[in-house]
Amino acid sequence: MKPDKVRNLTEDELKHQERDLNDQLFKLKFQLNMGQTESLKKIRGLRRDIARVKTIARERELAAAKTEKS
């Protein structure tokens, strides 16, 4: 997922996207432990996508706090 695409999401969509990505990651990790898959690239990509979503959510949170202070 591209950062530009994530930046265009609303707050609710960001939370929903993060939840979906975490669910996908859980399922992949479970499959990996059961020996059903070896898609380490997909796990790595999901972790990066989760980090992007969290980073952008935090940036918005800090920007909102900064505008409240001013």
Beta strands, then each sheet from edge to edge (+ up, - down):
end
